[in-house]
Amino acid sequence: MPVTRRKSDAELPESLRHDADAGPVVMPGYTVLNRRDWERLLDHIDGMIAWERRNEPEGATLDELAEKYGL
């Protein structure tokens, strides 16, 4: 899934910005996160990558799967 981070949320409707302040807004084509949730997501992803690199894989690694399936 592609991820895009906009520099400004000025083009978003006020109601959508308000809803995102309360938590993620999931829509069919995209999800809107507030800045705090975005930072938490990045921290979680960084932690998962670090964990995967520290632990001996029992099967194919994420890098091997990505190469095999063209991800």
N, C-alpha and C positions, 0 to 999 in steps of 0.2 A: 504494500500500500504506500503510495507516495505521501510524503509529508512536506507541507509548506508552512513556513512561518512568515507571517506578514509583519512588516515593520510598524504598521499602524492598524488599529481596528476602527478607524474613522469611517470607513466605507460600510461597516456592519450596522444594521439597524439597532437602535437604542435598546429595543426589547431583547434582541439576541445577546447583546453585550451584558445586559442585566441578568439574563438567564445564565450566562457563562460565569458570572461572578459567584453564583450559587453552586456551580459544579459543571462538569462536562455536558455539552449539548450535542447529542448524537443525532445526525440527520442522514438520510440515505446516501448522499454524495460526499459528506464530510463531517468532521467533528470539530466543535469549537471548544478550546480550552482557555481558561484564564491563565495569566502569567505564572501564578503560584503552582497550578496543576501542571503546566508545561515544564517547569523546573523539576517538580517531583517526578514526572515521567522520564525526563532526561537522566536524573539520578538513578532511577530504577533500571533503565536500560544500561547505563554505565556499570552498575553493580552486577547485572546479569552477565555482561560481557566479561568483567573481571572474574566472576565466579567460574565461568566456563573455561577461561584460560588457566585458572589455578588448579582445576580438577582434571584428573585423567579421564578422558571420555571412554565410555564403555562401548561405544559404537562409532559411527561416523561423526566427525566434528561438524560444527556449523559451517566452517569454511569449506569442508569437503562437500557438504550438501549443497551449499551455494554454488560451488563450481559444477557439480554434477547436474543440477537443475537450472543452471543459468541465472541464478538470482543475484 
